[in-house]
């Protein structure tokens, strides 16, 4: 039986992607850290859409969890036709040695786990000559991010990795898409402690359901790089046409400025 595997599926964009895919008739494997939320989502989606929903509680930043998830799917003979690497988080504030553990965990989840999951499942897809991969990046990938230095760098990796993978997969029947949303109405802002990034929030938050619908449509079409929202697309274009890196850095710094610091 074919499935779509979604990480970080209990909230935000991952949750909305689960709803979109269930509505389209896809069976789901939902992965997140919170069992109660996964159980509630499973019951809701199965009842409403009549699809099969499997759940897996996992902290993908922990050693061995990615390999265990892949083996779990293999043992149950769940064919992952769609892989959506959505799990990830950020941390807002000055780069600081006291946050080394946070940075290690963030990079393990945002970069290493995403890469490992893609590597494991893309081999299965290439053997079948069919499959879709979507890695959720961020508009932060297009410029350096003062006060979000590690997160922005991790999302630049996600974008470049996915674009290169898309090229390598041409002719295999498998595609890779990177979804680069701006700040969206999810739990990201609170988890990243970004409440004081006033200039960023004043730009307006996108609706997670809107982002998810565009992401799904783009993944199914095999698109390369998708940026939801015209403001975000302008920001990305501007970052690529800026006359100097110093100018780009100054603009990014102003957007991400901590309003509580005088």
C-alpha positions in Angstrom: 0.0 0.0 0.0 1.3 3.5 -0.9 1.8 6.1 1.8 2.9 9.7 2.2 5.3 10.2 5.1 5.2 13.6 6.8 7.5 14.6 9.6 6.6 17.3 12.0 3.0 16.3 11.3 1.3 17.3 14.6 1.2 21.1 14.0 1.7 23.9 11.6 2.5 23.3 8.0 2.9 19.6 8.6 -0.5 19.3 10.1 -2.1 21.2 7.2 -0.2 19.0 4.7 -1.6 15.9 6.4 -5.1 17.3 5.9 -4.5 18.2 2.3 -3.1 14.8 1.4 -5.8 12.9 3.3 -8.5 15.0 1.4 -6.8 13.9 -1.8 -7.1 10.2 -0.8 -3.5 9.6 0.2 -2.7 7.1 3.0 -0.4 8.7 5.6 2.5 7.9 7.9 2.6 10.8 10.4 5.7 11.4 12.5 6.0 13.8 15.4 7.1 13.9 19.1 3.6 14.2 20.7 1.6 11.0 20.8 -1.7 12.6 21.9 -1.8 15.0 19.0 -0.9 12.2 16.5 -3.7 10.0 17.9 -6.2 12.8 17.6 -5.2 13.6 14.1 -5.2 9.9 13.0 -8.8 9.5 14.3 -10.0 12.7 12.6 -8.5 12.0 9.2 -9.5 8.3 9.1 -13.1 9.2 10.0 -13.4 12.2 7.7 -11.6 10.9 4.6 -11.5 7.1 5.0 -7.8 6.8 4.5 -5.3 4.7 6.4 -3.2 6.8 8.9 -0.2 5.3 10.6 1.6 7.2 13.4 5.1 7.1 14.7 6.3 8.9 17.8 9.9 10.0 17.2 12.4 12.7 17.9 14.3 12.7 14.7 17.2 14.7 16.1 18.0 11.7 18.3 20.7 9.2 17.2 19.3 6.2 15.3 15.7 7.5 15.0 15.8 8.1 11.2 17.1 4.6 10.5 14.6 3.1 12.9 11.8 5.0 11.0 12.9 3.7 7.7 13.1 0.1 9.0 9.7 0.5 10.6 8.2 1.3 7.2 10.0 -1.6 5.6 8.9 -4.1 8.2 5.3 -3.1 7.8 5.6 -3.1 4.0 4.5 0.5 3.7 5.6 1.9 0.4 6.5 5.6 0.9 5.6 7.2 -2.4 5.7 10.7 -1.0 8.3 11.9 1.5 7.7 15.3 3.1 10.6 16.5 5.4 8.8 19.2 7.3 10.2 18.8 10.9 12.5 21.6 11.9 12.8 24.6 14.2 14.8 27.8 14.8 16.2 29.9 17.6 16.1 33.7 17.6 18.8 35.8 19.3 22.5 36.5 19.1 24.8 33.6 18.4 26.1 32.5 21.7 28.3 29.7 23.1 25.7 29.0 25.8 23.4 27.7 23.0 25.7 25.1 21.6 23.3 22.3 22.6 20.4 24.1 20.8 22.5 24.5 17.7 23.6 20.9 17.6 20.0 19.7 18.0 18.7 22.1 15.4 21.3 21.1 12.8 20.7 17.5 13.6 17.0 17.9 12.8 17.0 20.5 10.1 20.0 19.2 8.2 21.2 15.7 9.1 17.9 14.0 9.7 16.4 15.5 6.5 19.4 14.3 4.5 19.3 10.8 6.0 15.6 10.4 5.4 15.9 11.6 1.9 18.9 9.2 1.2 17.1 6.2 2.6 13.8 6.7 0.9 15.0 8.1 -2.4 16.8 4.8 -3.1 13.5 2.9 -2.8 11.8 5.4 -5.1 14.5 5.2 -7.8 14.2 1.4 -7.8 10.5 1.8 -8.4 11.1 4.7 -10.8 8.4 6.7 -9.0 8.1 9.1 -6.1 7.9 12.6 -4.9 10.0 14.4 -2.2 9.3 17.8 -0.7 11.7 19.4 1.8 10.4 22.3 3.7 12.9 25.1 3.7 12.4 28.8 4.4 12.6 32.3 2.8 15.5 32.7 5.3 17.5 30.5 2.9 18.0 33.4 0.5 20.0 35.7 2.7 22.1 35.6 5.9 20.0 35.9 9.0 21.3 38.0 11.9 19.6 36.8 15.1 18.7 33.6 13.1 22.2 32.8 12.0 22.2 29.0 12.4 18.6 28.5 11.3 19.0 30.6 8.2 22.2 28.7 7.3 20.5 25.3 7.8 17.7 26.3 5.4 20.2 27.5 2.8 21.5 24.0 3.0 18.0 22.5 2.5 17.4 24.7 -0.5 20.7 24.0 -2.2 20.6 20.3 -1.4 17.1 19.9 -2.7 17.8 21.8 -5.9 20.9 19.7 -6.7 19.0 16.5 -5.9 16.2 17.6 -8.3 18.8 17.8 -11.0 20.3 14.4 -10.2 16.9 12.8 -10.3 16.0 13.8 -13.8 15.0 10.8 -15.8 14.4 8.6 -12.8 10.7 9.1 -12.4 11.4 10.8 -9.0 11.3 14.5 -8.2 12.5 16.8 -5.4 10.8 20.1 -4.5 11.8 22.7 -1.9 9.1 24.7 -0.3 10.4 28.0 1.0 7.6 29.8 3.0 8.0 33.0 4.9 6.9 33.4 8.5 3.7 31.4 8.8 1.0 31.1 11.5 2.5 28.0 13.2 4.2 27.3 16.5 7.6 28.4 14.9 7.6 32.0 16.2 7.0 31.0 19.9 9.4 28.0 19.8 12.1 30.2 18.2 11.4 33.0 20.8 10.8 35.5 18.0 8.1 37.6 19.7 10.4 40.6 19.7 11.2 40.5 16.0 8.6 43.2 15.4 9.7 44.1 11.8 9.3 40.5 10.7 5.9 40.0 12.2 4.7 43.4 10.9 5.2 41.9 7.4 2.2 39.7 8.0 2.0 36.0 8.7 0.8 33.6 6.0 -1.8 31.0 6.7 -0.4 27.5 7.1 -3.3 25.9 5.2 -2.5 28.1 2.2 1.1 27.3 2.3 0.3 23.5 2.5 -2.0 23.6 -0.4 0.6 25.3 -2.6 3.3 23.0 -1.4 1.2 19.9 -2.2 0.3 21.2 -5.7 3.9 22.0 -6.4 5.2 18.7 -5.2 2.8 16.8 -7.4 3.8 18.9 -10.4 7.5 18.2 -9.6 8.4 21.9 -9.3 11.9 22.9 -8.2 11.6 25.8 -5.8 8.3 27.2 -4.5 7.9 30.4 -2.5 4.4 31.1 -1.2 3.2 34.7 -1.3 4.1 37.6 -3.6 5.9 39.5 -0.8 8.1 36.5 -0.1 8.8 36.1 -3.8 9.8 39.7 -4.1 12.1 39.4 -1.1 13.8 36.3 -2.6 14.2 38.1 -5.9 15.6 41.1 -4.2 18.1 39.1 -2.3 19.4 37.6 -5.6 19.7 40.9 -7.4 21.2 42.9 -4.5 24.3 44.8 -5.7 26.4 43.7 -2.7 26.4 41.2 0.1 26.9 44.0 2.6 23.7 45.7 1.4 21.8 42.4 1.6 23.1 41.9 5.2 22.1 45.3 6.3 18.5 44.8 5.0 18.3 41.4 6.5 19.6 42.7 9.8 17.0 45.4 9.9 14.2 43.0 9.2 15.3 40.6 11.9 16.2 43.3 14.5 15.2 42.6 18.1 12.8 45.4 18.9 13.5 44.9 22.7 17.1 46.0 22.3 17.6 49.8 22.3 
